[in-house]
Amino acid sequence: MNKRNYLATIVYNARGADGSSDEMIPKLSEIIRQSEGEVKKVENQGNHDFIYPQSKEVTSGTYLQFEIEADAEMPLRLKEKLKLEKKVDRVLIERK
């Protein structure tokens, strides 16, 4: 099956979190591997305020960007798994 390159930006809410973004990277990388994706590169883009917050309590999030190599169905599988993560606020997966 043909492999494609994807850029996944995952925003998570660090408020009330037990760990830092450095502890979230391995956890999210494992979820990507479970979705049959291979993580090529990870970049922590830091904490940013939302232009359009979804609630008054959550006005910012930590942005993590993953370069992934996987098949065409991986983005759907990954989004489904990330819906179950309480700390993940937003997910954007685009083809490179």
N, C-alpha and C positions, 0 to 999 in steps of 0.2 A: 504494500500500500504506500502511496506517496506521502511523504512527510512535508508539512508546511511549517513556516515560521510565523509565530504569533507574538504579539506584545500585549501582556495582560497587566493592567493597572488595577491594583486592589487597594481600596481605602478601608482602613479599619479604625474603629473607635478605641482609643487608648485610655479613655476615662474609666476608672475603676478596674483597669486591667492589672493583673498580678505581675505581668512581665512587660518588658520593653519591646520595641520593634525588632530588636536583635533576636528575641526569643520567638517572635511570630514568624520570622523568615523560614526557619526549619519546619515549622508546623504547616505553613502554606505550601512550602516546597513538597512536603510529603503528600498533601492533598492533590497537588498537580501530578505527582508520580502515580497516585492511585487512579487518576483520571487518564492514565496512559500518556502523559506528557513528559518531556525531558527538559529540565530547567538548564538553560545555557548561561544565563547571567541574571543577577539580581541587583537592583539599585534601590536604596532607601532614599526617597525624595523628601523626607521630612514631614513635619506637621504643617498643614495649610488650612486656612479658614475657607468655609464653603461660601460661594457667592449666593447660592440658593439653598439655605439649610432646610432640611425636611422637618426639623422640630426645633423648639427653642432650647432644648437641653443639649443637643448635639450640633455645634456650630463649626466644628473643625474635625479633621481626621488626619491620620498618618498615611502617606501615599507610598506604596511599594510597587515597583515595576519589575516584572519578570519577562525575560525573553525565553520563549518556549518553542520546542520543536515537537510536533505531534501530527496525528491524522486530522482529517476534516471534521470529525465528530467530537473531538476533545473539548472544544469550547462549550458545547451544550452540557457535556458530562461535568465539566468543571463548575459551571454556573449552578448546576443542581446541587453539587456537593457544598459549594460555598454558601448557598442559601441556608444551610443547616448551622453554619458558624455564627454565633451570636455577635461576635466582635466585628465581623465583616459588614461594612456599611454599604459600599458600592463596588461594582466590578465592571470593568470595561476591557473587552478582549477584541483586538483588531489584528487583522492579517498584515504581516510586514511585506 
